[in-house]
Every structure is written in structure tokens, then in C-alpha cells.
Amino acid sequence: MAGIRLNELIDLIEEHFPRELAMEWDNPGLLCGTRDREVKRLLISLDATDEACAEAAAEHCDLLLTHHPLIFGSIRNVNDENFIGRRLISLIKNDISLYAMHTNFDSGKEGMGHIVAERLSLKEICPMEITGQQDGADVGIGTFGELPDSMSAKELSELIRDRFSIGQVIYYDAGRPIKKAAICPGSGKGMMKYAKELHADAFITGDMGHHDGIDAVSEGITLIDAGHYGLEHIFVPYMKDFLEKHFPGIEIICHELDERRYV
């Protein structure tokens, strides 16, 4: 099997999703391993979980590519007394590099917000929060646009459930037709103010609580909570297609384990 240099793969990713687009608190990039190595097989996962690290080792992968970084803050030691240390030790012992692309993927012009908006057929899209520019265009966190047709809260929630293959979607119905939608895949904490400023009829996101829902309704905005995983898991198949298009010679394995359970 023909491999590529990890440098080549990183250069391609950062050409499309520059690390400069990441938020200041974020930590994307090469978190473990060396850039100058050959990659023949890689595993793509939303997170560097114990299961993802174990599968990458079992499949003899050279690289684990994730959306969420395993390391956010400083590390004072690397040992088996905490989950970050255990996972790093596993990756290093098995000679697996770890690369993460987080808010630079979220805000990139081809990234998370754009993909979600396309799946919902939104028109006239723009970022919810402008955080930078890419190729002369504003980019940022979240996406705002118009649905092709007005929908009820229930209809839009069912559409999201079906388009993203989600087990359940929770919604707080403001009781008015929805035409303008604001979307923040992952956690929407702190983004409601942008939904208000944009006069959105609905705000679609994850990690929201009961009081967030009733507060949104009091503002006349339907809140749809699709879960943190619900919208972001599209990262895995998207990056598989993206890398296969540019590097057809490497083998790509998808790790799409959903840790949530429903009763």
C-alpha cells in the first residue's frame, strides 16, 4: 500500500482549515507524534476516546485524526493515573500520531457550519459570529440562513433528526413558523445572543438545558437541542471523503461510536 508523509496530509488540512481560524482557547494541530513519518492507514474519530485509541492500535493505524483535541490545557505529567495520560501512552507505545482539527474546522468556509447548512438546504448563509476571514470572505462560529420553506418546530426537529440520523431531538416551541435558522453544532452555550441579533426564528445546537429552552421561547425563538454529538458526528464521514479524494492510496477507517444511550 502506498503511503504519504504526514507533513503532506497536515499541509492539505491546514490549507483548507487554517489553524489561524481556531479560537484562542482551542488546541488544534499535531498533539502527539512526528510530522515526518509515513501514513498508510488512519482512523478518523470525533474524539480520542479509549475505544478510538484501542481501535487505532488494533488496526495498526499510523494516525488518529479527531475533531476534539485530547489536550486542551497544560500537562504536568504523562502517566497512567488519568485518562489523558493513558491515551497518550497508548498512542505513543503503538507509534500512532494524533492530529486534531476543532474550531478551525468549525469556522472554515468548507467546514462544519457549511456542511450542516447544506444538509438543511439553507440559503443566503453567513456566520453567526464572525471570527476571521478566509480567502477574503467572513468566516466564524455557527451558521445563519433561510430554510426553503417555513416549517413548524416539530417539522424542523424531525427534519434534523432524519438528516443527521439522531436518536432523539429535544425542542422548545416558540409557537411560530420557522424560516430563519441559526445553527451552532456542538455546544451553543453563549451563542444565543447572536441568534437574537440575527432575528432567528429557531436556534439549533446542543448541550442546552431546560432553562435555556424556556428563556429562548420567552424571546420568541424555538430552541432545538440536537445534542453535542448529534450534528458534529458528520466530521467523520466528511473527512473520510475529503482525504480519499486527495490521497486515494491510503486506507481510512471510521470510528463512529456514539457513547449516548436511550431508554
Salt bridges, closest charged atoms under 4 A:
ASP11 OD1 - ARG35 NH2 3.57
GLU14 OE2 - ARG19 NE 3.04
ASP26 OD1 - HIS102 ND1 2.92
ASP36 OD1 - ARG5 NH2 3.15
ASP47 OD1 - HIS68 ND1 2.71
ASP50 OD1 - ARG87 NE 2.84
GLU55 OE1 - HIS255 ND1 2.55
ASP62 OD1 - ARG37 NH2 3.39
ASP95 OD1 - ARG37 NH1 3.48
ASP106 OD1 - HIS67 NE2 3.27
GLU110 OE2 - HIS16 ND1 3.06
GLU118 OE2 - HIS114 NE2 3.27
ASP135 OD2 - LYS109 NZ 2.55
GLU158 OE2 - LYS154 NZ 2.50
ASP162 OD1 - ARG161 NE 3.05
ASP201 OD1 - ARG176 NH2 3.23
ASP207 OD2 - HIS228 ND1 2.62
ASP212 OD2 - LYS189 NZ 2.62
GLU219 OE2 - LYS196 NZ 3.38
GLU232 OE2 - HIS67 NE2 3.44
GLU232 OE1 - HIS68 NE2 2.80
GLU232 OE1 - HIS228 NE2 3.10
GLU244 OE2 - LYS240 NZ 2.70
GLU251 OE1 - ARG41 NH2 2.98
ASP258 OD2 - ARG260 NH2 2.62
